[in-house]
Amino acid sequence: MMHVQHLPQTEWEALAIAQHHGLPTRFMDWTTNPLVALYFAVRDTKDDDEGHAVDSAVYVLISDPPRFTDFKNAQHPTIEPVEDLETKPADGYSNGYEEFGVGSPESDEDDEQLEEAPDADDVDEEPVNQQLPSPFEITRNVIYHPPHISPRMRAQDSVLLACYRPFDALEDRDWLEIVVRHKAHDEIRQQLDEYGVFDRQLFPSLDGIAKWLRYRVFESGRSL
């Protein structure tokens, strides 16, 4: 594992690392930042077979799949109440009235005793799922927030969608398509650059800085 900074602890983390480095997995890349999604939609304008520029699109996930954190939180057992210990007066305790030869204004019959907490065995506990589901055995799509294995994933607000049918496209009811006309790509690229949502911010490495410099000098024709 000399090639990774984060040692995967589960199959979910292993697939996230594979997806992050370009291997085909059952995960789909998403982001919680709409400007990041717009960046990937317009950064490189594509051409059709005849060399004409084509429109792009931003896809919004409108369904509500379960989250991996829901399964993980179910692993933690319910907190059991701690049994109260019997409270005893300190040695040599005086109630303040004995010094003057009078009794306490409250009789001993009125002294209240602390009730013991119910025994832990009498407390009803919810069943706990001790086994996390495997990404290869899920029966529906699951949202997975991967650990920040690189600064790039943090900068892109990355989130993954584990698909239980990776070779099938999402159904129409799961997503909303927003078409971005190719004529607006260049203007949107310049605005995203001004907002700080561009190559050097989303890819915090020498490669990202070089890509941004190439855009500013050679693609957009603007000065640094």
C-alpha positions as CSV (number, residue, x, y, z in Angstrom):
1,M,0.0,0.0,0.0
2,M,2.9,2.3,-0.6
3,H,1.0,4.2,-3.3
4,V,-1.8,5.5,-1.1
5,Q,-1.9,7.9,1.9
6,H,-5.0,6.5,3.3
7,L,-5.1,2.7,4.1
8,P,-8.7,1.5,3.3
9,Q,-10.4,-0.2,6.2
10,T,-13.5,-1.4,4.4
11,E,-14.6,-2.3,0.8
12,W,-16.3,1.0,0.6
13,E,-13.1,2.9,1.2
14,A,-11.2,0.7,-1.2
15,L,-13.7,1.4,-4.0
16,A,-13.7,5.1,-3.2
17,I,-9.9,5.2,-3.7
18,A,-10.2,3.2,-7.0
19,Q,-12.9,5.6,-8.2
20,H,-10.8,8.6,-7.2
21,H,-7.9,7.3,-9.4
22,G,-9.9,6.5,-12.5
23,L,-10.8,2.8,-12.1
24,P,-14.3,1.8,-13.1
25,T,-16.4,1.0,-10.0
26,R,-20.0,0.8,-9.1
27,F,-19.7,4.4,-7.7
28,M,-20.8,7.5,-9.5
29,D,-19.1,10.9,-8.7
30,W,-21.3,13.6,-7.4
31,T,-20.7,16.8,-5.5
32,T,-22.7,18.8,-2.9
33,N,-21.5,22.1,-4.5
34,P,-23.5,23.2,-7.6
35,L,-20.7,25.4,-8.8
36,V,-18.3,22.5,-8.8
37,A,-20.9,20.5,-10.9
38,L,-21.1,23.4,-13.3
39,Y,-17.3,23.5,-13.6
40,F,-17.2,19.9,-14.8
41,A,-20.0,20.5,-17.2
42,V,-18.4,23.5,-19.0
43,R,-14.6,23.1,-18.4
44,D,-14.0,21.3,-21.7
45,T,-16.5,21.9,-24.5
46,K,-17.0,18.7,-26.4
47,D,-17.5,18.3,-30.2
48,D,-19.7,15.9,-32.1
49,D,-18.5,13.7,-35.0
50,E,-18.8,16.6,-37.4
51,G,-16.7,19.0,-35.2
52,H,-19.6,21.1,-34.0
53,A,-19.6,22.1,-30.3
54,V,-22.3,20.4,-28.3
55,D,-24.3,21.4,-25.2
56,S,-23.5,20.0,-21.8
57,A,-25.7,19.4,-18.7
58,V,-25.7,19.4,-14.9
59,Y,-27.6,16.6,-13.2
60,V,-29.3,17.1,-9.9
61,L,-30.1,14.0,-7.8
62,I,-33.7,14.5,-6.7
63,S,-34.3,11.1,-5.2
64,D,-33.5,10.4,-1.5
65,P,-31.4,7.2,-1.3
66,P,-30.3,5.9,2.1
67,R,-27.0,7.0,3.4
68,F,-24.1,4.9,4.4
69,T,-23.9,6.8,7.7
70,D,-27.3,5.5,8.6
71,F,-26.0,1.9,8.4
72,K,-22.9,2.8,10.4
73,N,-24.8,4.7,13.1
74,A,-27.0,1.6,13.6
75,Q,-23.9,-0.3,14.8
76,H,-23.7,1.7,18.0
77,P,-25.7,0.2,20.8
78,T,-28.1,2.2,22.9
79,I,-26.6,3.8,25.9
80,E,-27.5,1.9,29.1
81,P,-28.4,3.9,32.2
82,V,-25.9,3.7,35.0
83,E,-27.2,2.3,38.2
84,D,-27.2,4.9,41.0
85,L,-25.1,4.2,44.0
86,E,-26.7,4.5,47.5
87,T,-26.0,7.9,48.8
88,K,-24.6,7.9,52.4
89,P,-24.0,10.8,54.7
90,A,-20.4,11.8,55.3
91,D,-18.7,10.7,58.5
92,G,-19.3,13.2,61.4
93,Y,-22.1,14.8,59.5
94,S,-24.2,17.2,61.6
95,N,-27.5,18.7,60.5
96,G,-26.8,22.0,62.4
97,Y,-29.6,21.6,65.0
98,E,-27.9,19.0,67.2
99,E,-25.4,21.6,68.5
100,F,-28.3,23.5,70.2
101,G,-30.0,20.4,71.6
102,V,-32.9,20.4,69.2
103,G,-34.0,18.0,66.6
104,S,-34.2,18.4,63.0
105,P,-37.4,20.1,61.7
106,E,-38.0,17.1,59.6
107,S,-38.7,13.7,61.2
108,D,-36.8,10.6,60.2
109,E,-40.0,9.3,58.7
110,D,-39.9,12.0,56.1
111,D,-36.4,11.2,55.0
112,E,-36.5,10.2,51.3
113,Q,-34.4,7.4,50.0
114,L,-33.0,7.6,46.6
115,E,-34.7,5.1,44.3
116,E,-32.4,2.6,42.6
117,A,-32.3,2.8,38.8
118,P,-33.9,-0.2,37.0
119,D,-31.5,-3.0,36.4
120,A,-29.8,-2.9,33.0
121,D,-31.3,-6.3,32.1
122,D,-34.8,-4.8,32.5
123,V,-34.2,-2.1,29.9
124,D,-35.6,-2.8,26.5
125,E,-32.9,-2.5,23.8
126,E,-33.3,-2.1,20.1
127,P,-31.7,-4.7,17.9
128,V,-28.2,-3.6,16.7
129,N,-27.0,-4.3,13.2
130,Q,-23.4,-5.5,13.8
131,Q,-22.6,-6.0,10.1
132,L,-22.1,-3.2,7.6
133,P,-23.5,-4.0,4.2
134,S,-21.1,-4.8,1.5
135,P,-21.2,-2.4,-1.5
136,F,-21.4,-5.5,-3.7
137,E,-24.5,-6.8,-1.9
138,I,-26.7,-3.6,-1.6
139,T,-30.2,-3.8,-2.9
140,R,-30.7,-0.1,-3.7
141,N,-28.5,2.9,-4.4
142,V,-26.7,4.3,-1.3
143,I,-25.1,7.7,-0.8
144,Y,-21.5,7.4,0.5
145,H,-19.4,10.3,1.8
146,P,-15.8,9.0,1.5
147,P,-13.0,9.9,3.9
148,H,-10.9,12.8,2.6
149,I,-8.2,10.6,1.1
150,S,-6.8,13.6,-0.9
151,P,-7.2,17.4,-0.8
152,R,-8.9,17.2,-4.2
153,M,-11.9,15.3,-2.8
154,R,-12.3,17.9,0.0
155,A,-12.0,20.8,-2.4
156,Q,-14.6,19.3,-4.7
157,D,-17.0,18.5,-1.9
158,S,-17.0,15.0,-3.3
159,V,-19.8,12.5,-2.6
160,L,-20.3,9.1,-4.2
161,L,-23.4,7.2,-5.1
162,A,-23.1,3.4,-4.8
163,C,-25.2,1.9,-7.5
164,Y,-26.7,-1.6,-6.9
165,R,-27.0,-1.9,-10.7
166,P,-23.9,-0.2,-11.9
167,F,-24.5,-1.0,-15.6
168,D,-28.0,0.5,-15.6
169,A,-28.6,4.2,-15.9
170,L,-30.5,6.0,-13.2
171,E,-34.2,6.2,-13.7
172,D,-35.7,9.5,-14.9
173,R,-37.4,10.0,-11.5
174,D,-34.0,10.0,-9.8
175,W,-32.4,13.0,-11.4
176,L,-33.1,16.4,-13.0
177,E,-31.2,17.5,-16.1
178,I,-30.2,21.2,-16.6
179,V,-28.9,21.8,-20.1
180,V,-26.0,24.3,-20.5
181,R,-25.8,25.7,-24.0
182,H,-22.3,25.5,-25.5
183,K,-22.4,29.2,-26.5
184,A,-22.4,30.1,-22.8
185,H,-19.5,27.8,-21.8
186,D,-16.7,30.4,-22.2
187,E,-18.5,33.1,-20.2
188,I,-19.3,30.6,-17.4
189,R,-15.7,29.4,-17.3
190,Q,-14.5,33.0,-16.8
191,Q,-17.1,33.6,-14.1
192,L,-16.1,30.4,-12.2
193,D,-12.5,31.4,-12.4
194,E,-13.3,34.8,-10.8
195,Y,-15.4,33.0,-8.1
196,G,-12.4,30.8,-7.2
197,V,-14.1,27.6,-8.5
198,F,-11.6,26.5,-11.1
199,D,-8.5,24.3,-11.9
200,R,-6.1,25.4,-9.2
201,Q,-8.7,25.4,-6.4
202,L,-10.4,22.1,-7.3
203,F,-7.2,20.3,-8.1
204,P,-4.8,21.6,-5.4
205,S,-1.6,20.2,-6.9
206,L,1.0,21.1,-9.5
207,D,-1.2,19.6,-12.2
208,G,-4.1,21.8,-11.2
209,I,-1.9,25.0,-11.2
210,A,-0.4,24.1,-14.6
211,K,-3.9,23.5,-16.1
212,W,-5.1,26.8,-14.7
213,L,-2.0,28.7,-16.1
214,R,-2.6,27.1,-19.5
215,Y,-6.2,28.3,-19.4
216,R,-5.4,31.8,-18.4
217,V,-2.6,32.4,-20.9
218,F,-3.4,30.2,-23.9
219,E,-7.1,29.4,-23.7
220,S,-8.8,32.5,-22.4
221,G,-6.1,35.0,-23.6
222,R,-6.2,36.9,-20.3
223,S,-3.2,38.0,-18.2
224,L,-2.2,36.5,-14.9
